[in-house]
Amino acid sequence: MKNLIYLDNNATTQMDERVLESMIPYFTSVYGNPASTHHFGKGINKIVDESRRKIADFIGCRPKELIFTSGATESINVALKGLAFNYQDKKNKIITVATEHKAVLDTCKYLAQIGYEIIILDVDRNGLIDLNDLKDKVDKYTLCVCVMLTNNETGVIQPIEEISKIVHQQGALMVCDATQAVGKIPVHVHQVWVDLLAFTGHKFYGPNGIGALYIRQGLQLGTSIHGGGHERGFRSGTLNVPSIVGLAKACEIAVDEMIDYHEYISELRDYLEKNLLKVKGAFVNGNIDNRMYNVTNISFPNIDANVLIQQVKQMAISNGSACSSAVFEPSHVLKAMGLTNEEAFGAIRFSIGKYNKFEDIDQALEILSQYLPFEYKSIFRK
């Protein structure tokens, strides 16, 4: 949209033009099915293999430990359901966290219906779990623990390595939703010591509709999608070759650029946040000392964020609330952190990307100052 100030990069990012360029041939001239046995199909399969290798290198795993999906939601479903279907006669407990994405929480609700005991860990006001609470809950009956690396609403980073050690000491498996981390910060599966890790391309300037799941070598999953035995039998379906190539390119670009953009985007976020906290009574949600550098979630007093988001039509911002049957509910993440309904309804998430400029932040502040009680004088826009 022309002249749109886009500050909702945790929802999705603009595709990098270099990613799009890498994909175009595979929509037009190089379009074979990689599962075909003829020469053309084998050639496409080599392209897929090369892309898989690049993506695997990016997260520090072997190519054969990586399967492709339609996105992080499917990756999470394949991981949790796959474990549940394969180990249902051996272990019956799954532990997760109240602030997880709905892809995790709703999948766990389903698994509860088929007999699994689901334990939901609480978080503190900073959005962090209590490691001692985890130690008390995980035991020999625990199949897996599922904790996201970086929260999509607040940016809070959980201590995954410490969590993984606790989990593995009890012989359980560690599942991690790294959707908001991969491509933004270095993520190495062996450094965080996880058994399964989910992510997707459109959170770091890659294509929408393509995700991946790391499955540690030797780990067996029950099949979630049947038909053809693709992706080592874990997830059947014709591979999305253009998007796989695009995901590999996004990883390649991130290797070269993520450190530089880390500093730049942090400056934009801090500049925005500092000015918005001039609103009397406003506060940041989540642990400000350990969160993703591109996001701030701020609660403003005496406003309805849903209304404000609709009013500022020239801006894309989010409140993280779920809408069901046209009835808005406060963010489950913020409620789990102890916010009141009023505080949660007044929260807005601003998530910044590499295509944002200081001028964008200035303009956003200028617009918001028309709706929020703070004084602002632009220092970048003339």
C-alpha positions as CSV (number, residue, x, y, z in Angstrom):
1,M,0.0,0.0,0.0
2,K,1.4,3.4,-1.0
3,N,2.7,5.6,1.9
4,L,1.9,2.9,4.5
5,I,4.1,2.9,7.5
6,Y,4.6,-0.8,8.1
7,L,5.4,-1.6,11.8
8,D,4.0,-5.1,11.9
9,N,7.0,-7.2,10.9
10,N,6.4,-9.9,13.5
11,A,3.2,-10.7,11.5
12,T,5.1,-10.9,8.2
13,T,7.9,-9.2,6.4
14,Q,8.3,-7.7,3.0
15,M,10.0,-10.2,0.7
16,D,13.5,-9.2,-0.2
17,E,13.8,-8.6,-4.0
18,R,16.8,-10.9,-4.2
19,V,14.6,-13.7,-2.8
20,L,11.9,-13.0,-5.4
21,E,14.5,-13.0,-8.2
22,S,15.9,-16.4,-7.0
23,M,12.4,-17.9,-7.2
24,I,11.1,-16.6,-10.5
25,P,12.8,-19.3,-12.8
26,Y,11.1,-22.0,-10.7
27,F,7.7,-20.6,-11.5
28,T,8.3,-20.5,-15.3
29,S,11.1,-22.4,-17.0
30,V,12.3,-24.7,-14.3
31,Y,9.0,-26.2,-13.1
32,G,9.5,-30.0,-12.8
33,N,8.2,-32.1,-9.9
34,P,11.3,-33.1,-7.8
35,A,9.6,-36.5,-7.0
36,S,9.5,-37.4,-10.8
37,T,12.0,-40.0,-11.9
38,H,12.7,-38.5,-15.3
39,H,15.8,-36.4,-16.0
40,F,13.9,-33.1,-15.6
41,G,12.6,-34.1,-12.2
42,K,16.0,-35.3,-11.0
43,G,17.4,-32.0,-12.0
44,I,14.8,-30.2,-9.8
45,N,15.5,-32.6,-7.0
46,K,19.1,-31.5,-7.0
47,I,18.0,-27.9,-6.7
48,V,15.9,-28.9,-3.7
49,D,18.8,-30.8,-2.1
50,E,21.1,-27.9,-2.5
51,S,18.6,-25.5,-0.9
52,R,18.0,-28.0,1.9
53,R,21.8,-28.0,2.5
54,K,22.0,-24.2,2.7
55,I,19.1,-24.0,5.1
56,A,20.5,-26.8,7.2
57,D,23.8,-25.1,7.4
58,F,22.0,-21.9,8.5
59,I,20.7,-23.6,11.7
60,G,23.5,-26.0,12.2
61,C,22.0,-29.3,11.4
62,R,22.4,-32.1,8.8
63,P,20.3,-31.8,5.6
64,K,18.6,-35.1,6.3
65,E,17.4,-33.6,9.6
66,L,15.4,-30.9,7.9
67,I,11.9,-31.3,6.3
68,F,9.8,-28.7,4.5
69,T,6.3,-27.7,5.5
70,S,3.9,-24.9,4.6
71,G,4.9,-22.8,7.5
72,A,5.6,-22.7,11.3
73,T,2.1,-23.7,12.2
74,E,2.3,-26.9,10.2
75,S,5.9,-27.6,11.5
76,I,4.6,-27.3,15.1
77,N,1.7,-29.6,14.3
78,V,4.0,-32.2,12.6
79,A,6.3,-32.0,15.6
80,L,3.8,-32.3,18.5
81,K,1.4,-34.7,16.8
82,G,4.2,-36.7,15.3
83,L,5.7,-37.3,18.8
84,A,2.3,-37.9,20.3
85,F,1.3,-40.5,17.7
86,N,4.6,-42.3,17.9
87,Y,5.0,-42.4,21.7
88,Q,1.4,-42.6,22.9
89,D,1.8,-46.0,24.6
90,K,5.0,-44.9,26.4
91,K,4.7,-41.4,27.8
92,N,1.5,-39.4,28.4
93,K,2.6,-35.9,29.5
94,I,3.3,-32.8,27.4
95,I,4.5,-29.5,29.0
96,T,4.2,-26.1,27.4
97,V,3.9,-22.4,28.4
98,A,0.8,-20.1,28.8
99,T,2.4,-17.5,26.4
100,E,3.0,-19.9,23.5
101,H,1.5,-19.2,20.1
102,K,-1.9,-20.6,19.5
103,A,-0.4,-23.1,17.0
104,V,1.1,-24.8,20.1
105,L,-1.7,-24.2,22.6
106,D,-4.5,-25.4,20.2
107,T,-2.5,-28.4,19.2
108,C,-2.0,-29.3,22.8
109,K,-5.8,-28.9,23.4
110,Y,-6.3,-31.5,20.7
111,L,-3.8,-33.8,22.2
112,A,-5.6,-33.5,25.5
113,Q,-8.7,-34.8,23.8
114,I,-6.9,-38.0,22.8
115,G,-5.6,-38.7,26.2
116,Y,-2.5,-36.7,26.8
117,E,-2.0,-34.8,30.1
118,I,-1.1,-31.2,29.2
119,I,0.7,-29.1,31.7
120,I,0.7,-25.3,31.1
121,L,3.5,-23.4,32.9
122,D,2.9,-20.0,34.2
123,V,5.1,-17.0,33.5
124,D,6.1,-14.0,35.6
125,R,5.4,-10.3,34.9
126,N,8.4,-10.3,32.6
127,G,7.1,-13.2,30.5
128,L,9.6,-15.7,31.7
129,I,9.0,-19.2,33.1
130,D,10.3,-20.3,36.5
131,L,13.0,-22.9,35.9
132,N,12.3,-24.4,39.3
133,D,8.7,-24.8,38.4
134,L,9.7,-26.6,35.3
135,K,12.0,-28.9,37.3
136,D,9.1,-29.8,39.5
137,K,6.7,-30.6,36.6
138,V,9.0,-32.5,34.2
139,D,9.4,-36.2,35.1
140,K,9.8,-39.7,33.7
141,Y,6.3,-39.6,32.2
142,T,7.0,-36.4,30.2
143,L,7.2,-37.0,26.5
144,C,8.2,-33.4,25.6
145,V,8.4,-29.8,26.6
146,C,7.5,-27.2,24.1
147,V,8.8,-23.6,24.6
148,M,9.2,-20.8,22.1
149,L,12.6,-19.1,21.8
150,T,11.2,-15.6,21.3
151,N,7.7,-14.5,22.0
152,N,5.8,-13.1,19.0
153,E,4.0,-10.4,21.0
154,T,6.5,-9.2,23.5
155,G,9.9,-10.3,22.0
156,V,10.8,-12.0,25.4
157,I,13.6,-14.5,24.9
158,Q,13.3,-17.7,27.1
159,P,16.5,-19.4,28.3
160,I,16.1,-22.3,25.9
161,E,19.6,-23.8,26.6
162,E,18.9,-24.0,30.3
163,I,15.4,-25.3,29.7
164,S,16.7,-28.0,27.4
165,K,19.2,-29.2,30.0
166,I,16.4,-29.6,32.6
167,V,14.2,-31.4,30.0
168,H,16.9,-33.8,28.9
169,Q,18.0,-34.7,32.4
170,Q,14.6,-36.3,32.8
171,G,14.8,-38.1,29.5
172,A,12.1,-35.9,27.8
173,L,12.4,-34.3,24.4
174,M,12.7,-30.6,23.7
175,V,10.5,-28.9,21.1
176,C,11.1,-25.2,20.2
177,D,9.1,-22.7,18.2
178,A,11.9,-20.5,16.8
179,T,9.7,-18.6,14.3
180,Q,10.5,-15.1,15.6
181,A,14.2,-15.9,16.1
182,V,15.5,-17.6,13.0
183,G,16.9,-15.1,10.5
184,K,17.0,-12.3,13.1
185,I,19.6,-13.8,15.5
186,P,21.9,-16.7,15.1
187,V,20.1,-20.0,16.0
188,H,22.1,-23.2,16.1
189,V,20.1,-26.3,17.0
190,H,23.0,-27.9,18.9
191,Q,23.8,-24.7,20.9
192,V,20.2,-24.5,22.2
193,W,20.2,-28.3,22.5
194,V,16.7,-28.9,21.1
195,D,15.3,-32.1,19.5
196,L,12.8,-30.4,17.2
197,L,12.8,-26.8,16.0
198,A,10.1,-25.0,13.8
199,F,10.5,-21.9,11.7
200,T,9.1,-20.2,8.6
201,G,10.4,-18.0,5.8
202,H,8.1,-14.9,5.8
203,K,9.3,-13.7,9.2
204,F,12.8,-12.8,7.8
205,Y,12.1,-11.5,4.3
206,G,11.5,-14.8,2.6
207,P,8.4,-16.2,0.9
208,N,5.1,-16.9,2.7
209,G,3.8,-20.5,2.7
210,I,7.1,-22.2,3.3
211,G,8.4,-23.5,6.6
212,A,10.8,-26.1,7.9
213,L,11.2,-28.4,10.8
214,Y,14.4,-29.7,12.3
215,I,14.1,-33.3,13.5
216,R,17.1,-34.6,15.4
217,Q,18.6,-37.6,13.7
218,G,17.3,-40.9,15.0
219,L,14.0,-39.4,16.3
220,Q,10.9,-41.1,15.1
221,L,7.6,-39.3,14.5
222,G,4.2,-40.6,13.6
223,T,3.0,-39.4,10.2
224,S,0.7,-36.4,10.2
225,I,0.0,-36.1,6.5
226,H,-0.2,-39.3,4.5
227,G,0.1,-39.8,0.7
228,G,3.3,-40.4,-1.2
229,G,5.8,-40.7,1.6
230,H,7.6,-37.4,0.8
231,E,10.0,-35.8,3.3
232,R,11.1,-39.1,4.7
233,G,7.5,-40.1,5.3
234,F,7.0,-37.4,7.9
235,R,5.0,-35.0,5.7
236,S,3.6,-36.1,2.3
237,G,2.9,-33.6,-0.5
238,T,4.6,-32.2,-3.6
239,L,7.4,-29.9,-2.6
240,N,7.0,-26.1,-3.1
241,V,10.2,-25.7,-5.1
242,P,10.1,-21.9,-5.8
243,S,9.5,-21.2,-2.1
244,I,12.2,-23.7,-1.0
245,V,14.7,-21.9,-3.2
246,G,13.4,-18.6,-1.8
247,L,13.8,-19.8,1.8
248,A,17.4,-20.8,1.1
249,K,18.1,-17.4,-0.4
250,A,16.6,-15.7,2.6
251,C,18.9,-17.7,4.8
252,E,21.9,-16.8,2.7
253,I,21.1,-13.1,2.9
254,A,20.5,-13.3,6.7
255,V,24.0,-14.8,7.2
256,D,25.5,-11.7,5.6
257,E,23.2,-9.0,7.0
258,M,21.5,-10.0,10.3
259,I,24.3,-8.6,12.5
260,D,24.4,-5.2,10.8
261,Y,20.6,-4.9,10.8
262,H,20.5,-5.9,14.5
263,E,22.2,-2.7,15.5
264,Y,20.2,-0.5,13.0
265,I,16.8,-1.9,13.9
266,S,17.6,-1.7,17.7
267,E,18.2,2.0,17.3
268,L,14.8,2.4,15.5
269,R,13.0,0.4,18.2
270,D,14.6,2.3,21.1
271,Y,13.9,5.6,19.5
272,L,10.2,4.8,19.0
273,E,9.9,3.3,22.5
274,K,11.6,6.2,24.3
275,N,9.2,8.7,22.7
276,L,6.0,6.6,23.3
277,L,6.9,6.1,27.0
278,K,6.4,9.8,27.3
279,V,2.7,9.0,27.6
280,K,1.9,9.1,31.3
281,G,1.2,5.7,32.7
282,A,2.5,3.8,29.6
283,F,4.8,0.8,30.2
284,V,6.6,-1.9,28.2
285,N,5.4,-5.4,28.5
286,G,8.0,-8.1,28.9
287,N,11.6,-8.4,30.0
288,I,13.3,-5.3,28.6
289,D,16.7,-6.8,29.4
290,N,16.3,-9.9,27.3
291,R,14.0,-9.5,24.3
292,M,14.2,-9.4,20.6
293,Y,15.7,-6.2,19.3
294,N,13.0,-5.4,16.8
295,V,9.8,-5.4,18.9
296,T,8.3,-3.3,21.7
297,N,4.9,-4.0,23.3
298,I,3.5,-1.0,25.1
299,S,0.4,-0.7,27.2
300,F,-1.2,2.8,27.1
301,P,-3.7,3.9,29.8
302,N,-7.3,4.7,28.9
303,I,-7.2,3.6,25.3
304,D,-8.7,0.7,23.3
305,A,-5.9,-0.5,21.1
306,N,-8.4,-2.2,18.7
307,V,-10.1,1.2,18.0
308,L,-6.8,3.0,17.7
309,I,-5.4,0.5,15.2
310,Q,-8.4,1.0,13.0
311,Q,-8.2,4.8,13.2
312,V,-4.5,5.1,12.1
313,K,-5.2,3.8,8.6
314,Q,-1.8,4.9,7.3
315,M,0.0,2.6,9.7
316,A,0.2,-1.1,10.2
317,I,0.5,-2.0,13.9
318,S,-0.9,-4.8,16.0
319,N,-2.3,-5.5,19.4
320,G,-1.8,-9.2,19.5
321,S,-5.5,-9.8,20.4
322,A,-7.5,-12.7,19.0
323,C,-10.8,-12.1,17.3
324,S,-13.4,-14.8,17.4
325,S,-17.0,-14.3,16.2
326,A,-16.4,-10.6,16.1
327,V,-15.8,-10.5,19.8
328,F,-12.4,-9.1,20.7
329,E,-10.6,-10.7,23.6
330,P,-7.5,-9.5,25.5
331,S,-4.1,-11.0,24.5
332,H,-3.7,-14.4,26.2
333,V,0.1,-13.6,26.3
334,L,-0.4,-10.4,28.3
335,K,-3.1,-11.9,30.5
336,A,-0.7,-14.8,31.4
337,M,1.9,-12.1,32.4
338,G,-0.6,-10.7,34.9
339,L,-2.0,-7.7,33.1
340,T,-5.6,-6.6,33.7
341,N,-8.1,-6.7,30.9
342,E,-7.8,-2.9,30.6
343,E,-4.0,-3.0,30.4
344,A,-4.1,-5.8,27.8
345,F,-6.7,-4.0,25.7
346,G,-4.6,-0.9,25.8
347,A,-1.4,-2.7,24.5
348,I,0.1,-2.2,21.0
349,R,2.9,-4.2,19.4
350,F,5.3,-2.4,17.2
351,S,7.6,-4.7,15.3
352,I,10.3,-3.1,13.1
353,G,12.1,-4.5,10.0
354,K,15.1,-3.8,7.9
355,Y,13.1,-1.7,5.4
356,N,12.0,0.8,8.0
357,K,13.8,4.1,8.3
358,F,14.1,6.7,11.0
359,E,11.8,8.9,8.9
360,D,9.1,6.2,9.2
361,I,9.4,6.2,13.0
362,D,9.2,10.0,13.1
363,Q,6.1,9.9,10.9
364,A,4.6,7.2,13.1
365,L,5.2,9.2,16.2
366,E,3.7,12.3,14.6
367,I,0.6,10.3,13.7
368,L,0.3,8.7,17.1
369,S,0.7,12.0,18.9
370,Q,-2.7,12.9,17.5
371,Y,-4.3,10.1,19.4
372,L,-2.1,9.7,22.5
373,P,-1.3,12.3,25.1
374,F,2.4,13.0,24.5
375,E,4.3,15.8,22.9
376,Y,6.6,15.0,20.0
377,K,8.9,17.1,17.9
378,S,10.4,15.4,14.9
379,I,14.2,15.5,14.7
380,F,14.5,13.6,11.4
381,R,11.7,14.9,9.2
382,K,11.9,18.5,7.9
